[in-house]
């Protein structure tokens, strides 16, 4: 059975390797390997819990805010600290705009090129493109001259022979279905989204002082409010935030959402491909009141089992366990052990072959990802899980936007359990958040006008007020899915810290029972492969999860010593294309050129 190896998968955060076996145009088996060495958890021990958010925020350069919020909530849970209402609203706004920005960036700059043939846009008629764009959206830039200018820029790229970010792709692949005009429209918005995202994320700099790592504080937010002081959150900065929220909503509603539905309409067959595991988990997010008031969560928490939308099961974080039977770690109690994060261990134990690897699928252990399970089951997390839980829970906003998408695409609810459903769910929640941001902003301004400017509760700030022993759980339903931070505090210091992140759930390897994780299962679910030397279909499904491997692999020698030496295979541009020489049973692998680097000593 011929093997397909794509390493590295690009247009993601971190290092991901996918191996598959295909036969008769279908993927029969798959393995997802995180080959990246990083580390945060082990260096948390012995540190001040009030500093935990700043360290864990550095787990990833993309998912910064969500790790900070999960960490803050874990410490605040352990020490029984309640934050002021203003701080909760500001956290929602900061998290909300990151999610909106992240989803738009994912669609245009990470995922769209799986569906959009950039070179086909050179054949488009700008007049017909303007007509098409006018039919799907009232966006004011949709003029003939606008699309003619975009086409001219693209032609200059092509004629120069230096395509830059558009190089080394599968242009012309028979799996592409969009007409040239739709491709040109998407390319135009790809470029426009670059400037848009840079604008709206400035909300982080206003509330948090900087981006991508805004400032936070245990007990609230480091965002002083005084309408008459230029050094604080004042009337001018609130007006700037108001305008950025408005621009975010307009782009999402008039560009991103119409583009997503238009492109999806040409790929309806993907509504039955890439479903994967039938279980979905949402830990809930965006508390309208106190973070512990779970009934106030805008996106509700819950569990969907066996694709059954008639029942939403209660989410209980005590049922989370992590296994390492297929991972390069060891547990003190040996194989088959599942540890709750409060008792988690992060002990590296590399048993694989010397890199560079030919295949990892033949190894018992093949990844740095652990295998989290909820009550023994693999779970998909992310926008699809949140929309499914909300839809099945009777959430009116979610039901309306999901029904809108299903109606526009003329498909039934069963289409949600797919690659297309996963991508559409991300867009649906982006629309909801873009609208909800205005509500949070209005509530914040109303409170400020009423004289409430408090953003920090320092009642239990000093260690003298803490118990000798405490533990806490911080949830955060991040852009990519359910995120959990678990902390133990002893005598004022962190004694244990564990993170179970979205990509750990989704990229989980096989567990002791042989159950695949979501990435792996989604690739063997009626998954086509027209040309195994150009496996664009594989990329479509993997990218639909929005992988972030940097969040999931945490290994580090805290003394700064070299742990091991690894080799980083250089991909070809966007991760497309095949190598010049491969064996008959080895396809889809990029260039064998590699550099040797030392890992360890820094995260």
Buried (B, 14 or more C-beta within 10 A) or exposed (E): EBBBBBBBBBBBBBBBBBBBBBEEEEBBBBBBBBBBBBBBBBBBBEBEBBBBBBBBBBBBEBBBBBBBBBBBBBBBBBBBBBBBBBBBBBBBBBBBBBBBBBBBBBBBBBBBBBBBBBBBBBEBBBEBBBBBBEEBBEBEBBEBEBBBEBBEEBEEBBEEEEBEBBBBBBBEBEBBBBBBBBBBBBBBBBEBBEEBBEBBBBBBEBBBEEBBBBBBBBBBBBBBBEBEEEEBBBEEBBEBBBEBBBEBBBBBBBBBBBBBBBBBBBBBEBBBBBBBBBBBBBBBBBBBEEBEEBEBBBBBBBBBBEBEBEEBBEBEBEBBBBBBBBBBBBBEEEEEBBBBBBEBBBEBEBEBEEBBBEEBBEBEBBBBBBBBBBBEBBBBBBBBBBBBBBBBBEBEBBBEBBEBBBEBBEBEBBBBBBBBBBBBBBBBBBBBBBBBBBEBBEBBBEBBEEEBBBBBBEEBBEBEEBEEEBBBBBBBBBBBBBBBBBBBBBEBBBBBBBBBBBBBBBBBBBBBEEBBBBBBBBBBBEBBBEBBBBBBBBBBBBBBBBBBBBBBBBBBBBEEEEBBEBEBBEBBBBBBBBBEEBEEEBBBBBEEEEEEEEBBBEB
